[in-house]
Amino acid sequence: MITAQTIRKLTFFIAVASFFFTLITAFLKYLQLDLTTIGAPPSFYLYSVLIEVIPYIFVGVISLLISILLHDQEQAQKQPLITPEMPQAA
């Protein structure tokens, strides 16, 4: 059975992997542009790299949000609600 903790760990792993691949993709795209476009303005590099990594960033952020929400839900379930005792009228 798949539990919330398993899903939380899986989404956290997906988020970390996505951010890792974002860095690798951005670096490789920059190297490719550096080899193929001589004298291009810096904004061209920035926009080309950004267009290339937006899907990885989107997946990473969504996975990280799901992981954080599930972690908060687990913490809320673990902590019992403590109700203050009301003094009894005599």
C-alpha angles and dihedrals in degrees: 000000000000112000131196089253091057091050090047092052092046094050091047090052090049090050093050092046091048093052090047092052089046090060093046093047093048092050094047092046090051091051091048092050091046090055098043104036116052116191097007117152118257092247089063090057092047096049094044093050092044092052089050096052103037094095092052092048091048093051091045095050094046091048091048092050091051090049092050093047092050091047091053090048091052091049091050091052093049096052112074118221110254113208117198113240115244117222112251118239112238 
